[in-house]
Amino acid sequence: MSETFAPRKTAKKPSAVRWKSYGSVQIAWLDREQALREVRQAARSLMARDPRVLAVGLFGSLARGDAGTWSDADVLILLREHPMSRWFDRIPEYLDAFASVTVPVDVFPYTCAEARRLAQPGGFLYHVLGELMHLAGDRQVWQRLGVALQE
């Protein structure tokens, strides 16, 4: 006699993007606090399992507080070192750490040496670091890059 098993149903996590219908009108908005909680928790979990990660920060519209329903979370990951020499080759490894977040996430995994170069005037991080919100790890790492953190 063979047994069959139905897959276990799991509760789907509610999205940080909320929808409300009023007849034919639909309104959507971003629950920023939920999105921040999710991203912060994923950042802390990443810190706990990857010793190369020194700090994780958030920049962009979610950090500034002007995110909309179609916004994503831009996550800066600062690494001691990494065997892959090109930062963009590291993206899949670190993107997986944010799979539980219910808003889209873009990750920017840079080593300290790369971040220092990119934080110079004209570099990608030069303006980004001005809006950085600390999520996890060593806060002093950002200060050594010349960042005044948002709270």
Buried (B, 14 or more C-beta within 10 A) or exposed (E): EEEEEEEEEEEEEEBBBEEEEEEEEEEEEBBBEBBBEBBBBBBEBBBEEBEBBBBBBBBBBBBEEEBEBEBBBBBBBBBEEBEEEEBEEBBEBBBEBBEEBBBEBEBBBBBBEBBBEBBEEEBBBEEBBEBBBBBBBBEEBBEEBEBEEBE
